[in-house]
């Protein structure tokens, strides 16, 4: 029976932890497991007549836990019209409370309890390693355009990075908990195969946490690497067997992790945009998935050092290039084309030396219009001199087995043209041909585009063969000499900035505007004005910050007095809440929510509410205060458990919450010899919860690690005093 008792507890605890990384709909597996454990615990309690050995003094150690839970549910009951998300949180707290009661009803010995936790640590590491591997695999497939429908959650989208859950912070917690709980194994003498498996698992965990797109995951992953690396170096002079084992069991892990993360750092910070593009296309990544992921990672990295970093800043820095007819990725080839590094085929000598081609086949995203399928790419888009004549050209190749019906270049918004369009001669397929159009510019911006059409097709997925195009050129014909114009350079800067709000803007434009007129219309309007603005100021936000130093938040630590003043200045002259961190995209959203929580407490609560709380009505206030066009939500809160507790239960509830945390720290320290890895896990979980939780028991894994030392002390008291 003791075996069943221990194994059931292991299963439930592991599920509490693994739940953090499970896909959305698999998280519910925890609930029946807790229910089964509770029924079995109640049956054991009755069968063993454990009430006969009940001692009130032993139970009193749970006072801060029980009072905190009681306050939470009382305040929830007295909250009118609670939001559905609040009720979901309450249900999760109820599940945890049921687990606590079940664990209390079952009798464990201190040694049996410790044995259970040792197994939990091992299984957590194994599960974290497995989830990390699946996360890395999922990311790699996603970069190649392969996604899994069951991972996508309605209204929340597809998980980012390596995360298997739409909550990337939760996934990062799972990974790092596995790493922390595996630390004791690094100091043991292991067989070579077990040591390699351990280090491979640690590498997967750190890499997966780093690439989860969670800032907290990134910070802790790097911190773990730093601590492990310093420990490895410092331990060299010592002859301790445990330190020697640590060096043996972490060398491969450190080397591999640093190589992976270091290469990504080099890719983001030291490669040129041309080199980045060439890498993506040469490895056949799905362009928009890869660029969006890299941008998100770079944004998270930059936000840590500069809170004013915006997505557009990072995007232009990483991918902004000037027009170059040699390279398709400088803007003249649309969608997820395939890169051809060396021009081959009949007539290849016509193409200027050093040019690379964009290949279009059935795998490239196209569009449909009027019952036909299209691929369209804007070669040139600019405002020329009205009345002046221009010549545009591009080299094209069509494979002999090509099943499309037309390949051509054409011009729009021109006064007149000697050649309205130039059509590839399909009778001479299998050879390179130069397509040219000559036109007279109008007052509006002209557009020269390449079009491939497949008649009577829903899309180009059924296309046989391929089409290649290379080295587009634009000449102004005004004197006896021809002058090459890099007319697309100006527009490309603006297009990069316009793309900041759209993961896949090019693709969406093609899909929604399949004919030439509509495909081109959306890219014209603000070209000139935006370019003038960019010439005067590359980063208008940055200039504004410089001119208004009181609004600067990137130099937080340069003026402590001003920062403190901004934080404490909660209201304006009219008594309304004053936002002071809107320009800081790293800490600003959190800090302004913390400030608003203090504003509600000091300016809106009565004395009684300040002492005993005002319930959960603040969640609606937060929703209204921080609602904007980019955040569609009906549930918001301070994102700090201390402030949330203070709002719904006042100083009275806050005292018990602090008592609960201090008790956990006290008991972890008392039993540090056996439970120190779980103490570190508690610190990791608390670090994540500190910036996102709305109650003391969220996430549930933090609640579990908070109560583990309480039960360690409780089982000790039961064994010692009965």
C-alpha positions as CSV (number, residue, x, y, z in Angstrom):
1,X,0.0,0.0,0.0
2,X,2.9,2.4,0.7
3,X,4.1,1.9,-2.8
4,X,0.7,3.0,-4.2
5,X,0.6,5.9,-1.8
6,X,4.0,7.2,-3.0
7,X,3.4,6.5,-6.7
8,X,0.1,8.3,-6.8
9,X,1.7,11.4,-5.2
10,X,4.5,11.3,-7.7
11,X,2.0,11.2,-10.6
12,X,0.0,14.2,-9.3
13,X,3.1,16.3,-8.5
14,X,4.6,15.6,-11.9
15,X,1.4,16.5,-13.6
16,X,1.2,19.8,-11.7
17,X,4.7,20.6,-13.1
18,X,4.3,19.2,-16.6
19,X,1.0,21.1,-17.0
20,X,3.1,24.2,-17.5
21,X,4.4,23.0,-20.8
22,X,1.5,21.0,-22.1
23,X,-0.5,22.2,-25.1
24,X,-3.7,24.0,-24.1
25,X,-6.2,21.2,-24.3
26,X,-3.9,18.6,-22.7
27,X,-3.6,20.6,-19.5
28,X,-6.9,19.3,-18.2
29,X,-5.4,15.8,-17.6
30,X,-4.4,17.2,-14.2
31,X,-8.0,17.5,-13.0
32,X,-9.1,13.8,-13.1
33,X,-5.7,12.9,-11.6
34,X,-6.3,15.2,-8.6
35,X,-9.8,13.9,-8.3
36,X,-8.7,10.3,-8.2
37,X,-6.0,11.1,-5.7
38,X,-8.5,12.9,-3.5
39,X,-11.0,10.0,-3.5
40,X,-8.3,7.5,-2.7
41,X,-6.9,9.8,0.1
42,X,-10.4,10.1,1.7
43,X,-10.9,6.3,1.5
44,X,-7.5,5.8,3.2
45,X,-8.3,8.4,5.8
46,X,-11.5,6.6,6.8
47,X,-10.0,3.1,6.6
48,X,-7.0,4.0,8.8
49,X,-9.1,6.1,11.2
50,X,-6.5,8.8,11.0
51,X,-8.8,11.3,12.8
52,X,-7.9,9.4,16.0
53,X,-4.3,10.7,15.7
54,X,-5.2,14.2,14.9
55,X,-3.1,16.9,16.7
56,X,-4.2,20.6,16.3
57,X,-0.7,21.8,17.0
58,X,0.6,20.0,14.0
59,X,-2.0,21.5,11.8
60,X,-1.4,25.0,12.9
61,X,1.7,25.3,10.7
62,X,-0.7,25.5,7.8
63,X,-2.4,28.6,9.2
64,X,-1.0,31.1,6.6
65,X,-1.9,28.8,3.8
66,X,-5.5,28.0,5.0
67,X,-6.2,31.6,5.9
68,X,-4.9,32.9,2.5
69,X,-7.1,30.4,0.7
70,X,-10.1,31.3,2.8
71,X,-9.7,35.0,2.2
72,X,-9.4,34.4,-1.6
73,X,-12.6,32.5,-1.8
74,X,-14.5,34.8,0.5
75,X,-13.5,37.8,-1.6
76,X,-14.4,36.0,-4.8
77,X,-17.9,35.2,-3.4
78,X,-18.5,38.9,-2.6
79,X,-17.3,40.1,-6.0
80,X,-20.3,41.0,-8.2
81,X,-20.4,39.6,-11.7
82,X,-16.9,38.0,-11.8
83,X,-15.3,37.6,-15.2
84,X,-15.1,34.2,-16.7
85,X,-11.3,34.2,-16.6
86,X,-11.5,35.0,-12.9
87,X,-13.7,32.0,-12.4
88,X,-11.2,29.9,-14.3
89,X,-8.4,31.0,-12.0
90,X,-10.7,30.2,-9.0
91,X,-11.3,26.7,-10.3
92,X,-7.5,26.1,-10.6
93,X,-7.1,27.3,-7.0
94,X,-9.9,25.0,-5.9
95,X,-8.1,22.1,-7.6
96,X,-4.9,22.9,-5.8
97,X,-6.8,23.3,-2.5
98,X,-8.3,19.8,-3.1
99,X,-4.8,18.4,-3.6
100,X,-3.6,20.0,-0.3
101,X,-6.5,18.5,1.6
102,X,-5.9,15.1,0.0
103,X,-2.2,15.2,0.9
104,X,-3.0,16.1,4.5
105,X,-5.4,13.2,4.8
106,X,-2.7,10.6,3.8
107,X,0.0,9.7,6.2
108,X,3.5,9.9,4.8
109,X,6.8,9.3,6.7
110,X,9.5,11.9,6.2
111,X,11.7,9.4,4.4
112,X,8.8,8.3,2.2
113,X,8.0,11.9,1.4
114,X,11.6,12.6,0.5
115,X,11.7,9.5,-1.7
116,X,8.6,10.8,-3.5
117,X,10.2,14.2,-4.1
118,X,13.4,12.6,-5.4
119,X,11.4,10.7,-8.0
120,X,9.5,13.9,-8.8
121,X,12.8,15.6,-9.5
122,X,14.0,12.8,-11.8
123,X,10.7,12.6,-13.7
124,X,10.5,16.4,-14.0
125,X,14.0,16.5,-15.6
126,X,13.0,13.7,-18.0
127,X,9.7,15.3,-19.0
128,X,11.4,18.8,-19.3
129,X,14.0,17.3,-21.6
130,X,11.3,15.5,-23.7
131,X,9.2,18.7,-23.9
132,X,12.3,20.7,-24.8
133,X,13.2,18.3,-27.6
134,X,9.7,18.5,-28.9
135,X,9.8,22.3,-28.7
136,X,13.0,22.5,-30.6
137,X,11.6,20.1,-33.2
138,X,8.4,22.1,-33.5
139,X,10.4,25.3,-34.0
140,X,12.6,23.8,-36.7
141,X,9.5,22.5,-38.6
142,X,7.7,25.8,-38.1
143,X,10.7,27.6,-39.7
144,X,10.2,25.4,-42.7
145,X,6.5,26.2,-42.8
146,X,5.2,23.1,-41.1
147,X,2.7,23.7,-38.3
148,X,0.3,21.5,-36.3
149,X,-3.3,22.5,-36.0
150,X,-3.8,21.0,-32.6
151,X,-1.3,23.4,-31.0
152,X,-3.2,26.5,-32.2
153,X,-5.6,28.0,-29.7
154,X,-8.5,30.2,-30.9
155,X,-8.0,33.9,-30.2
156,X,-4.5,33.2,-28.9
157,X,-2.8,31.9,-32.1
158,X,0.1,29.5,-32.6
159,X,2.7,29.0,-29.9
160,X,5.8,31.1,-30.5
161,X,9.4,29.8,-30.6
162,X,10.1,26.5,-29.0
163,X,7.0,26.7,-26.7
164,X,4.4,24.0,-27.0
165,X,1.9,26.2,-25.1
166,X,0.6,29.6,-26.1
167,X,1.9,30.8,-22.8
168,X,5.6,30.9,-23.5
169,X,6.4,31.9,-19.9
170,X,4.8,28.7,-18.6
171,X,6.7,26.6,-21.0
172,X,10.0,28.3,-20.0
173,X,9.2,27.6,-16.3
174,X,8.8,23.9,-17.0
175,X,12.1,23.8,-18.8
176,X,14.0,25.6,-16.1
177,X,12.4,23.6,-13.3
178,X,13.8,20.5,-15.0
179,X,17.2,22.0,-15.1
180,X,17.2,23.1,-11.5
181,X,15.9,19.8,-10.2
182,X,18.6,18.0,-12.2
183,X,21.5,19.8,-10.5
184,X,22.1,17.1,-7.8
185,X,22.8,14.6,-10.6
186,X,25.6,16.7,-12.0
187,X,27.7,16.1,-8.9
188,X,27.3,12.3,-9.0
189,X,29.7,9.9,-10.6
190,X,27.8,8.6,-13.6
191,X,28.5,6.2,-16.4
192,X,29.5,7.8,-19.6
193,X,26.2,7.1,-21.4
194,X,24.2,8.5,-18.5
195,X,26.4,11.5,-18.3
196,X,26.0,12.2,-22.0
197,X,22.2,11.8,-21.7
198,X,22.1,14.1,-18.7
199,X,24.1,16.8,-20.6
200,X,22.0,16.4,-23.8
201,X,18.9,16.9,-21.7
202,X,20.4,20.0,-20.0
203,X,21.4,21.4,-23.4
204,X,17.9,20.9,-24.8
205,X,16.3,22.5,-21.8
206,X,18.5,25.6,-21.8
207,X,18.2,26.0,-25.6
208,X,14.5,25.5,-25.5
209,X,14.0,28.0,-22.7
210,X,16.2,30.5,-24.5
211,X,14.3,30.3,-27.8
212,X,10.8,30.2,-26.2
213,X,10.6,34.0,-26.8
214,X,10.0,34.5,-23.1
215,X,12.2,37.3,-21.7
216,X,12.2,35.7,-18.3
217,X,13.2,32.4,-19.8
218,X,16.0,34.0,-21.8
219,X,17.3,35.8,-18.7
220,X,17.3,32.7,-16.4
221,X,18.7,30.4,-19.2
222,X,21.7,32.8,-19.6
223,X,22.0,33.2,-15.9
224,X,22.1,29.4,-15.5
225,X,24.8,29.1,-18.1
226,X,26.8,31.9,-16.5
227,X,26.6,30.3,-13.0
228,X,27.4,26.8,-14.3
229,X,30.4,28.2,-16.3
230,X,31.8,30.1,-13.4
231,X,31.4,27.2,-11.1
232,X,33.2,25.0,-13.6
233,X,36.1,27.4,-13.8
234,X,36.4,28.1,-10.1
235,X,36.2,24.4,-9.2
236,X,39.3,23.5,-11.2
237,X,41.9,24.1,-8.4
238,X,39.8,22.0,-5.9
239,X,40.2,18.2,-5.7
240,X,36.7,17.6,-4.4
241,X,35.1,14.5,-6.0
242,X,31.8,16.2,-6.3
243,X,33.3,19.2,-8.1
244,X,35.2,16.8,-10.4
245,X,32.0,15.0,-11.2
246,X,30.3,18.3,-11.9
247,X,33.0,19.3,-14.5
248,X,32.7,15.9,-16.2
249,X,28.9,16.1,-16.3
250,X,28.6,19.7,-17.6
251,X,31.5,20.1,-20.0
252,X,29.6,18.9,-23.1
253,X,26.5,20.8,-22.0
254,X,28.3,24.1,-21.6
255,X,30.2,23.7,-24.9
256,X,27.1,22.8,-26.9
257,X,24.8,25.4,-25.3
258,X,27.3,28.2,-25.7
259,X,27.8,27.2,-29.4
260,X,24.1,27.3,-30.2
261,X,23.3,30.5,-28.3
262,X,26.6,32.1,-29.4
263,X,25.9,31.4,-33.1
264,X,22.5,32.9,-32.8
265,X,24.0,35.9,-31.2
266,X,26.5,36.2,-34.0
267,X,23.7,35.8,-36.6
268,X,21.6,38.6,-35.0
269,X,24.3,41.1,-34.0
270,X,27.2,40.7,-36.5
271,X,25.9,39.4,-39.8
272,X,24.9,41.8,-42.5
273,X,21.3,41.8,-43.8
274,X,22.5,40.3,-47.1
275,X,24.2,37.4,-45.3
276,X,21.1,36.8,-43.2
277,X,18.9,36.7,-46.2
278,X,21.3,34.4,-48.0
279,X,21.4,32.0,-45.1
280,X,17.6,31.9,-44.9
281,X,17.0,31.2,-48.6
282,X,19.9,28.9,-49.0
283,X,18.5,26.7,-46.2
284,X,14.9,26.9,-47.7
285,X,13.3,28.3,-44.5
286,X,9.8,29.7,-44.7
287,X,10.7,33.3,-45.1
288,X,8.0,35.0,-43.0
289,X,8.0,32.5,-40.2
290,X,11.8,32.7,-39.9
291,X,12.0,36.4,-40.0
292,X,9.2,36.9,-37.5
293,X,10.8,34.5,-35.1
294,X,14.2,36.1,-35.4
295,X,12.7,39.5,-35.0
296,X,10.9,38.5,-31.8
297,X,14.0,37.0,-30.3
298,X,16.0,40.1,-31.2
299,X,13.3,42.4,-29.7
300,X,13.3,40.4,-26.5
301,X,17.1,40.7,-26.3
302,X,17.1,44.4,-27.1
303,X,14.3,45.2,-24.7
304,X,16.4,44.0,-21.8
305,X,19.1,46.6,-22.5
306,X,16.9,49.3,-24.0
307,X,13.3,49.5,-23.0
308,X,12.4,51.8,-25.9
309,X,13.1,49.2,-28.5
310,X,10.3,48.7,-31.0
311,X,9.7,45.9,-33.5
312,X,10.2,48.2,-36.4
313,X,13.6,49.3,-35.2
314,X,14.8,45.7,-34.9
315,X,13.3,44.7,-38.2
316,X,15.0,47.4,-40.2
317,X,18.3,46.8,-38.4
318,X,18.2,43.1,-39.2
319,X,16.7,43.1,-42.7
320,X,17.0,46.6,-44.1
321,X,18.9,46.5,-47.4
322,X,19.4,48.8,-50.4
323,X,18.1,47.7,-53.7
324,X,20.6,45.5,-55.5
325,X,19.7,43.8,-58.8
326,X,22.1,40.9,-58.0
327,X,20.2,39.7,-55.0
328,X,16.5,38.9,-54.9
329,X,16.2,39.3,-51.1
330,X,16.9,43.1,-51.4
331,X,13.3,43.6,-52.2
332,X,12.4,42.9,-55.8
333,X,11.4,39.2,-55.3
334,X,8.2,38.8,-53.4
335,X,7.0,35.9,-51.2
336,X,8.8,32.8,-50.2
337,X,10.8,32.2,-53.4
338,X,13.7,29.8,-53.6
339,X,17.1,31.2,-54.0
340,X,19.3,30.1,-57.0
341,X,22.9,31.0,-56.3
342,X,24.3,30.1,-59.7
343,X,22.5,30.9,-62.9
344,X,22.4,27.9,-65.3
345,X,20.6,26.9,-68.4
346,X,20.6,27.9,-72.1
347,X,21.3,31.6,-72.4
348,X,22.7,32.0,-68.9
349,X,25.5,34.1,-70.3
350,X,23.0,36.9,-70.9
351,X,22.6,37.4,-67.2
352,X,25.2,39.7,-65.6
353,X,27.9,37.8,-63.7
354,X,27.4,37.4,-60.0
355,X,23.6,37.6,-60.2
356,X,21.4,35.3,-58.2
357,X,17.9,34.3,-59.3
358,X,14.5,33.8,-57.5
359,X,12.9,30.5,-58.4
360,X,9.1,30.1,-58.2
361,X,7.4,26.7,-58.2
362,X,4.4,25.0,-56.6
363,X,5.8,25.5,-53.1
364,X,5.7,29.3,-53.3
365,X,2.7,31.3,-52.0
366,X,0.5,32.6,-54.7
367,X,-2.9,34.1,-55.1
368,X,-6.1,33.6,-57.0
369,X,-8.3,36.0,-59.0
370,X,-11.1,35.6,-61.5
371,X,-10.6,31.8,-61.6
372,X,-6.9,32.0,-62.3
373,X,-3.8,31.5,-60.0
374,X,-1.0,34.1,-59.9
375,X,2.4,34.9,-58.7
376,X,3.2,38.5,-58.7
377,X,6.3,40.5,-57.7
378,X,6.9,44.2,-57.8
379,X,10.2,44.9,-59.4
380,X,10.2,48.7,-59.2
381,X,7.9,51.2,-57.5
382,X,8.8,54.9,-57.4
383,X,7.7,58.3,-58.5
384,X,9.6,59.4,-61.6
385,X,9.8,62.7,-63.4
386,X,6.5,63.3,-65.1
387,X,6.8,63.0,-68.9
388,X,10.2,61.3,-68.7
389,X,10.8,58.0,-70.5
390,X,12.0,54.9,-68.7
391,X,13.0,51.4,-69.6
392,X,12.6,48.4,-67.3
393,X,13.9,44.9,-67.8
394,X,14.3,41.5,-66.1
395,X,15.8,38.2,-67.2
396,X,13.5,35.2,-67.1
397,X,13.8,31.4,-67.4
398,X,11.0,28.9,-67.7
399,X,11.7,25.2,-67.4
400,X,10.7,22.9,-70.3
401,X,8.1,21.2,-68.2
402,X,6.5,24.4,-67.1
403,X,2.6,24.1,-66.9
404,X,1.8,27.8,-66.4
405,X,0.2,29.9,-69.1
406,X,1.9,33.2,-69.0
407,X,5.0,35.0,-67.7
408,X,5.3,38.7,-68.3
409,X,6.4,42.1,-67.0
410,X,4.2,45.1,-67.2
411,X,3.9,48.7,-66.0
412,X,1.1,50.7,-64.3
413,X,0.4,54.4,-63.8
414,X,2.3,55.5,-66.9
415,X,1.2,58.2,-69.4
416,X,2.0,55.9,-72.3
417,X,4.3,53.1,-73.2
418,X,5.8,51.8,-76.4
419,X,5.6,48.3,-75.0
420,X,2.6,47.8,-72.6
421,X,4.1,44.5,-71.5
422,X,6.8,42.0,-72.4
423,X,5.8,38.4,-72.5
424,X,8.1,35.4,-72.2
425,X,8.1,33.2,-75.3
426,X,6.9,29.8,-73.9
427,X,7.7,28.2,-77.3
428,X,11.4,28.8,-76.4
429,X,11.1,27.6,-72.8
430,X,14.3,26.1,-71.3
431,X,16.2,29.3,-72.1
432,X,16.9,32.7,-70.5
433,X,15.1,35.6,-72.1
434,X,15.3,39.4,-71.4
435,X,11.9,41.0,-71.0
436,X,11.8,44.8,-71.5
437,X,9.1,47.5,-71.3
438,X,9.5,51.2,-72.1
439,X,7.1,53.8,-70.6
440,X,6.6,57.5,-69.9
441,X,6.1,58.4,-66.3
442,X,3.0,60.1,-65.0
443,X,2.6,62.3,-61.9
444,X,1.7,59.2,-59.8
445,X,4.2,56.6,-58.8
446,X,4.8,54.0,-61.5
447,X,5.0,50.3,-60.8
448,X,6.8,47.6,-62.8
449,X,5.9,44.1,-61.9
450,X,6.5,40.5,-63.0
451,X,3.5,38.3,-63.3
452,X,3.1,34.5,-63.7
453,X,-0.4,33.1,-64.4
454,X,-1.9,29.6,-64.3
455,X,-5.3,29.6,-66.0
456,X,-8.3,28.0,-64.4
457,X,-6.5,27.0,-61.2
458,X,-7.4,27.6,-57.6
459,X,-3.8,28.2,-56.6
460,X,-0.3,27.5,-57.9
461,X,0.2,24.4,-55.8
462,X,-0.5,22.2,-58.9
463,X,2.1,24.0,-61.0
464,X,4.6,21.8,-62.8
465,X,8.1,23.0,-63.5
466,X,9.3,26.4,-62.4
467,X,10.0,30.0,-63.4
468,X,13.2,31.9,-62.5
469,X,13.8,35.7,-62.8
470,X,17.0,37.7,-62.1
471,X,18.7,41.0,-62.4
472,X,15.9,43.6,-62.8
473,X,17.1,47.0,-64.2
474,X,15.5,50.4,-64.6
475,X,16.9,53.1,-66.9
476,X,15.9,56.7,-67.5
477,X,15.9,57.4,-71.2
478,X,16.5,61.2,-71.5
479,X,20.0,61.7,-73.0
480,X,22.1,59.7,-75.3
481,X,23.5,57.8,-72.4
482,X,21.5,55.5,-70.2
483,X,21.5,56.2,-66.5
484,X,20.7,53.2,-64.2
485,X,18.3,54.3,-61.4
486,X,18.1,52.6,-58.1
487,X,14.5,53.8,-57.8
488,X,13.3,51.1,-55.5
489,X,15.7,52.0,-52.7
490,X,13.5,54.8,-51.3
491,X,10.4,52.7,-51.2
492,X,12.0,49.7,-49.5
493,X,12.7,51.7,-46.4
494,X,9.1,52.5,-46.0
495,X,7.9,49.0,-46.8
496,X,10.1,47.7,-44.0
497,X,8.4,50.0,-41.5
498,X,5.0,49.2,-42.8
499,X,5.6,45.5,-42.2
500,X,6.2,46.0,-38.4
501,X,2.5,45.3,-37.6
502,X,2.1,42.3,-39.8
503,X,3.9,39.0,-39.5
504,X,3.4,38.2,-43.2
505,X,2.5,41.4,-45.0
506,X,3.7,40.5,-48.4
507,X,1.8,37.3,-48.4
508,X,-1.4,38.9,-47.2
509,X,-1.2,41.6,-49.9
510,X,-0.9,39.0,-52.6
511,X,-3.7,36.8,-51.3
512,X,-6.2,39.7,-50.8
513,X,-5.3,41.6,-54.0
514,X,-4.6,39.1,-56.7
515,X,-4.8,41.2,-59.8
516,X,-2.1,43.6,-60.8
517,X,-4.0,46.8,-60.0
518,X,-5.1,45.7,-56.6
519,X,-1.8,44.1,-55.8
520,X,0.1,47.4,-56.3
521,X,-2.4,49.9,-55.0
522,X,-1.8,49.3,-51.3
523,X,1.9,50.1,-51.5
524,X,1.7,53.7,-53.0
525,X,0.0,56.2,-50.7
526,X,2.5,57.3,-48.0
527,X,5.7,56.6,-49.9
528,X,7.0,60.2,-50.3
529,X,6.0,61.6,-46.9
530,X,7.4,58.7,-45.0
531,X,10.7,58.9,-46.9
532,X,11.0,62.6,-46.1
533,X,10.4,61.8,-42.5
534,X,13.0,59.0,-42.5
535,X,15.6,61.3,-44.1
536,X,15.1,63.8,-41.3
537,X,14.9,61.3,-38.5
538,X,15.5,57.6,-38.7
539,X,13.9,57.0,-35.3
540,X,11.3,59.7,-34.6
541,X,10.5,58.2,-31.2
542,X,14.1,58.3,-30.2
543,X,14.4,62.0,-31.2
544,X,11.3,62.8,-29.2
545,X,12.8,61.1,-26.2
546,X,16.0,63.2,-26.5
547,X,14.0,66.4,-26.7
548,X,11.9,65.5,-23.7
549,X,14.2,64.1,-21.1
550,X,11.5,63.8,-18.5
551,X,9.8,61.1,-20.7
552,X,13.0,59.1,-21.2
553,X,12.8,55.7,-19.5
554,X,15.7,53.8,-21.2
555,X,18.2,55.4,-18.7
556,X,16.4,54.2,-15.6
557,X,19.3,54.2,-13.4
558,X,20.8,57.5,-14.5
559,X,18.4,59.5,-12.3
560,X,17.0,57.6,-9.4
561,X,15.1,60.6,-8.0
562,X,13.3,61.2,-11.2
563,X,12.4,57.5,-11.6
564,X,11.1,57.4,-8.1
565,X,9.1,60.6,-8.6
566,X,7.5,59.2,-11.8
567,X,6.6,56.0,-10.1
568,X,5.0,57.7,-7.1
569,X,3.2,60.4,-9.1
570,X,0.1,58.3,-9.5
571,X,-2.4,61.1,-10.3
572,X,-2.5,64.2,-12.4
573,X,-3.8,67.6,-11.3
574,X,-7.4,66.5,-11.9
575,X,-7.0,63.4,-9.7
576,X,-7.0,60.9,-12.6
577,X,-4.4,58.1,-13.0
578,X,-1.3,59.3,-14.8
579,X,0.6,57.0,-17.1
580,X,4.4,57.5,-16.8
581,X,6.0,54.5,-18.4
582,X,4.3,54.4,-21.8
583,X,7.6,54.8,-23.7
584,X,9.3,51.9,-22.0
585,X,8.3,48.7,-23.8
586,X,10.3,46.4,-21.5
587,X,9.2,47.3,-18.0
588,X,6.7,50.0,-18.7
589,X,3.5,47.9,-19.2
590,X,4.2,46.1,-15.9
591,X,5.2,49.2,-13.9
592,X,2.3,51.2,-15.0
593,X,0.0,48.4,-13.9
594,X,1.8,48.3,-10.5
595,X,1.3,52.1,-10.3
596,X,-2.4,51.8,-11.2
597,X,-2.8,49.2,-8.4
598,X,-1.3,51.6,-5.9
599,X,-3.6,54.4,-7.4
600,X,-6.7,52.3,-6.8
601,X,-5.6,51.4,-3.3
602,X,-4.7,55.0,-2.2
603,X,-7.2,57.1,-4.2
604,X,-10.3,54.9,-4.5
605,X,-10.4,52.5,-1.5
606,X,-12.0,53.5,1.8
607,X,-10.2,52.8,5.1
608,X,-12.1,49.6,5.5
609,X,-11.2,48.4,2.0
610,X,-7.5,49.3,2.6
611,X,-7.5,47.0,5.7
612,X,-9.7,44.2,4.4
613,X,-9.7,44.6,0.6
614,X,-12.2,45.5,-2.1
615,X,-12.6,42.1,-3.8
616,X,-11.8,41.4,-7.4
617,X,-13.6,44.4,-9.0
618,X,-10.3,45.8,-9.9
619,X,-9.9,43.4,-12.8
620,X,-12.6,45.3,-14.7
621,X,-10.9,48.6,-13.9
622,X,-7.6,47.3,-15.2
623,X,-9.3,46.0,-18.4
624,X,-10.8,49.5,-19.1
625,X,-7.6,51.4,-18.1
626,X,-5.2,49.4,-20.3
627,X,-7.4,48.4,-23.2
628,X,-6.0,49.5,-26.6
629,X,-6.3,48.6,-30.2
630,X,-3.6,46.0,-30.0
631,X,-4.9,44.2,-26.8
632,X,-8.3,42.7,-27.1
633,X,-9.0,41.3,-23.6
634,X,-11.7,41.4,-21.0
635,X,-9.5,40.5,-18.1
636,X,-6.5,42.4,-16.7
637,X,-4.8,42.8,-13.4
638,X,-1.7,44.2,-11.7
639,X,0.6,41.3,-12.7
640,X,2.0,41.2,-9.2
641,X,0.7,38.7,-6.6
642,X,1.5,41.2,-3.8
643,X,-0.5,44.0,-5.3
644,X,-3.3,41.7,-6.3
645,X,-3.6,40.3,-2.8
646,X,-3.5,43.9,-1.4
647,X,-6.3,44.9,-3.7
648,X,-8.7,42.0,-3.1
649,X,-7.9,41.4,0.6
650,X,-6.2,44.6,1.9
651,X,-3.3,44.8,4.4
652,X,-4.9,41.9,6.3
653,X,-4.6,39.4,3.5
654,X,-1.2,40.8,2.5
655,X,0.2,40.0,5.9
656,X,-0.9,36.3,5.6
657,X,0.5,36.1,2.1
658,X,3.9,37.4,3.3
659,X,3.7,35.0,6.3
660,X,3.0,32.1,3.8
661,X,6.1,33.0,1.7
662,X,8.4,33.5,4.8
663,X,7.2,30.2,6.2
664,X,8.2,28.4,2.9
665,X,11.6,30.1,3.0
666,X,12.1,29.1,6.7
667,X,11.2,25.5,6.1
668,X,13.3,25.2,3.0
669,X,16.2,26.5,5.0
670,X,15.5,24.1,7.9
671,X,15.4,21.1,5.6
672,X,18.0,22.4,3.1
673,X,20.1,19.3,3.2
674,X,17.4,17.2,1.6
675,X,15.2,19.8,-0.2
676,X,17.6,22.5,-1.5
677,X,16.9,21.7,-5.2
678,X,13.2,22.3,-4.6
679,X,14.1,25.5,-2.8
680,X,15.8,26.7,-6.0
681,X,12.8,25.5,-8.0
682,X,10.6,27.6,-5.7
683,X,12.8,30.7,-6.4
684,X,12.5,30.1,-10.2
685,X,8.8,29.7,-10.0
686,X,8.4,32.8,-7.8
687,X,10.5,34.8,-10.2
688,X,8.1,34.1,-13.0
689,X,5.0,34.6,-10.9
690,X,6.3,37.9,-9.5
691,X,5.7,39.6,-12.9
692,X,2.5,37.8,-14.0
693,X,0.4,36.3,-11.1
694,X,-2.9,37.5,-9.9
695,X,-3.1,35.5,-6.6
696,X,-0.8,33.5,-4.3
697,X,-1.6,30.2,-5.9
698,X,-1.0,31.1,-9.6
699,X,0.6,29.4,-11.3
700,X,-0.3,26.2,-9.5
701,X,3.3,25.0,-9.7
702,X,4.4,27.9,-7.5
703,X,1.7,26.9,-5.0
704,X,3.0,23.4,-5.1
705,X,6.6,24.4,-4.4
706,X,5.3,26.8,-1.7
707,X,3.6,24.0,0.2
708,X,6.2,21.3,-0.2
709,X,8.4,22.5,2.7
710,X,5.2,22.9,4.9
711,X,4.4,19.3,4.5
712,X,8.0,18.3,5.0
713,X,7.8,19.9,8.4
714,X,4.3,18.5,9.1
715,X,5.4,14.9,8.4
716,X,8.4,15.5,10.6
717,X,6.2,16.7,13.5
718,X,3.8,13.8,13.0
719,X,6.6,11.3,13.2
720,X,8.2,13.0,16.1
721,X,5.2,13.9,18.3
722,X,2.4,11.8,16.9
